[in-house]
Amino acid sequence: MVDDEVAREAYLHYRRLLDGSWMGEAICWTVFVPHDGSALSLAEIGERVSGTGQYEIHETNTFEHEEVFMDLSDDAPWGMLVDRSDRHVALFECNGYQSVFPPVLPRLSTNGRAHSAYWNVNATNSIGFAVDGEMVFSFDAMYAEEATGRPGWDRWPEVQAILRYFDWEEGESWRAAALTAIELATGARLSEEWVSAAPSFLMGR
């Protein structure tokens, strides 16, 4: 059961975050939650994301600010900020979408579940989740109502609970709703402070 007040607070947080921000243009936010509460190593995350072993690990204290991260990610096949704990692994891509689609999202979900939302400047987008290596459900967040009743719909109750917030024709923000659905399902929160403080960076080669 999703608490309406908790959901509303999270949704308003993301509306404020995205309003007039560069994050409203093109990002991908992915959160992996392990079943057993065991943190993945950076190497394990890199292997799951790359699928080929072609990646580099950096510490973000070598970067001055997020604009440097954005420039670096433009110079590589993919690049993402990484934060990990026993509770979850959070991945953030600026103007990227490596994590959201198969086969990466299912690989990320091994021994757990992974939720992801992506959009670009043209409003091309996807929101979805995978469990134990299986892609369960994904949909276009601009037309979330069309996803109701599809296979896997009943396995993401947080989306069902906030469906009204996806209704951009009624003045809501489908982008904020997508991030809200991930927070409610995982307990992770995206913020500008998180982007500035994320401790690690993975980059494809």
Secondary structure, DSSP 8 states (H G I E B T S, - for coil): ---HHHHHHHHHHHHHHHTTSGGGTSEEEEEEEESS-----HHHHHHHHHSSS-EEEEEGGGSSSHHHHHHHHHTSS-EEEEEE-SS-EEEEEES--TTTSTTHHHHHTTTEEEEEEEE-TT--EEEEEEETTEEEEEE-GGGGGGGTTSTTGGG-HHHHHTGGGG-GGGT--HHHHHHHHHHHHH-----HHHHHH--EEEEE-
